[in-house]
Amino acid sequence: TMNDSPIPVLGELETAVLDHLWQHQRASAKTIHAALGQQRRCSLSTVQSTLERLHRKQLVSRRKTSHAYTYAPCVEREALVARLMRDVLKRFNGDFAASLSAFVGTSDDLDQETLEKLEALLRERHDG
């Protein structure tokens, strides 16, 4: 299944386009280009080919609306991040517990509330 297969490498523009879709749920290439094109210095055709790549990678779905496609994310942000983390750990034959512990230990941006959420999720998973 898609959930078990490794995630294809994502470029910077692909990640930005996905981020836009996560925020707006559904958008056309023109809408995404209007939001990202100038700051990223990319053309409409570059955004269109980026969306085509994301579609081939099964990360976005598309629907024909009048004369153009609109796109929507096929995967939630958190699920994609979790799969990317699993892929990296598998690639390095990592000890999941040690790697996650090191991640938490070196992540200065984890506040008390986030740490408490992590503890609760771990307890729930352990007790469930």
C-alpha positions in Angstrom: 0.0 0.0 0.0 0.9 3.6 -0.3 1.4 3.9 3.5 4.1 1.3 3.5 6.0 2.4 0.4 8.9 4.8 0.8 8.0 8.4 0.2 9.6 9.8 -3.0 12.1 12.6 -2.3 10.3 16.0 -2.2 11.9 19.2 -3.6 11.6 22.5 -2.0 8.9 23.8 -4.4 6.9 20.5 -4.0 7.0 21.0 -0.2 5.8 24.6 -0.6 3.0 23.6 -2.9 1.9 20.8 -0.5 2.0 23.3 2.4 -0.2 25.7 0.4 -2.7 22.8 -0.3 -2.7 21.8 3.4 -3.6 25.4 4.3 -6.3 25.9 1.6 -7.6 22.3 1.0 -8.0 22.7 -2.8 -6.5 25.0 -5.3 -5.7 25.5 -9.0 -2.2 25.9 -10.4 -3.0 29.6 -11.1 -4.0 30.1 -7.5 -0.9 28.4 -6.2 1.3 30.4 -8.6 -0.4 33.6 -7.5 0.5 32.8 -3.9 4.0 31.3 -4.4 5.3 32.3 -7.8 6.7 35.8 -7.2 8.4 35.0 -3.9 9.9 31.8 -5.3 10.6 33.3 -8.8 8.9 30.5 -10.7 6.5 30.5 -13.6 3.0 29.1 -13.9 4.3 26.2 -16.0 6.8 25.3 -13.2 4.0 25.2 -10.7 1.9 23.0 -13.1 4.8 20.6 -13.6 5.3 20.5 -9.8 1.7 19.6 -9.3 2.0 16.9 -12.0 4.9 15.4 -10.2 3.0 15.5 -6.9 0.1 13.8 -8.6 2.3 11.0 -10.0 3.8 10.5 -6.5 0.2 10.1 -5.3 0.5 13.0 -2.8 -2.2 15.1 -4.4 -5.4 14.3 -6.3 -6.8 16.4 -9.1 -10.2 17.1 -10.4 -11.1 18.8 -13.7 -13.0 22.0 -13.0 -14.2 23.7 -16.2 -11.0 24.0 -18.2 -8.4 23.5 -15.5 -7.5 21.0 -12.8 -7.9 21.8 -9.1 -5.6 19.9 -6.7 -6.1 18.6 -3.1 -3.7 16.9 -0.8 -4.0 13.0 -0.5 -2.1 12.8 2.7 -2.2 14.8 5.9 0.9 16.8 6.9 1.4 14.8 10.1 1.1 11.5 8.4 3.6 12.5 5.7 6.1 13.7 8.3 5.7 10.5 10.3 6.3 8.4 7.1 9.4 10.5 6.2 10.8 10.0 9.7 10.2 6.2 9.5 11.8 6.1 6.0 14.9 7.9 7.4 15.2 5.6 10.4 14.8 2.5 8.2 17.4 3.8 5.8 19.9 4.1 8.5 18.8 0.9 10.2 18.2 3.0 13.3 17.1 2.1 16.8 13.8 3.9 16.7 13.7 4.6 20.5 17.3 5.9 20.6 16.7 8.1 17.6 13.5 9.6 18.9 15.1 10.1 22.3 18.0 12.0 20.6 15.5 14.0 18.6 13.6 15.1 21.7 16.8 15.8 23.5 18.2 18.0 20.8 15.0 19.8 19.9 15.2 23.1 21.7 11.8 24.2 20.2 9.8 21.6 22.1 7.9 23.5 24.8 6.4 22.0 28.0 3.0 21.6 26.4 4.4 19.6 23.4 6.4 17.4 25.7 3.3 16.7 27.8 1.4 15.8 24.6 4.1 13.4 23.6 4.1 11.8 27.0 0.3 11.4 26.9 0.5 9.9 23.4 3.2 7.4 24.5 1.2 6.4 27.6 -2.0 6.0 25.5 -0.1 3.8 23.0 1.6 1.8 25.7 -1.6 1.2 27.7 -3.9 0.7 24.6 
